[in-house]
């Protein structure tokens, strides 16, 4: 009696039209990251930089105990005057024709550099810094303030008053602690309009309220 023969049969290969497991491309992953970033509320610069900004604050003070960045290109040197308004100090831009007009009544328009600042909490403001005099002399408070603002072009920093030595101390955040800042989509020209022109803080004629007050013509 002959022994049965066994034959090895290869398993049938199922013909399916389903594609292989989907692998996202780097571009798609980047888009996903951008979508998530736009939705998050826990990133610096996302909490207070909405569209529709209609006013910008101007302050010569650093944010208290907050890290901040400054825009790398939104900066300009402008003739300005300060004005005490209660406990606050207001800054007014002066147009070139009005500089000698102010000087004629004993008010000097001085050079200030404006910086656009964004705090880690998302607050946007402009910070003016008094520039050195014609002879190159500079107040140490102003000099160290500008060091802090210039450093903030590239890294997150925090600045505190060092009253004992008459200057600011500057601390950098650890690398990677905060992501890149998300700046509002506003040009420097629009920032200046929102912060100064729209708020009556552009001295462009002898009819400006402050000029009339300083010239005793406001009666």
Protein Blocks (a to p, Z undefined) as FASTA:
>chain_A
ZZdddddddddddddfbdcdddddfklmmmmmmmmmmmpckbghklmmcghiabdcddfb
dcehiacdddfklccddddddddehjbccdddddfklmmmmmmnopacddddddddddfk
opacddddddddfkopacfklmmmmmmmmmmmmmccdddddfknopaddddddehkaccd
ddddddfklmmmmmmmmnopacfbfkbmklmmmnopaZZ
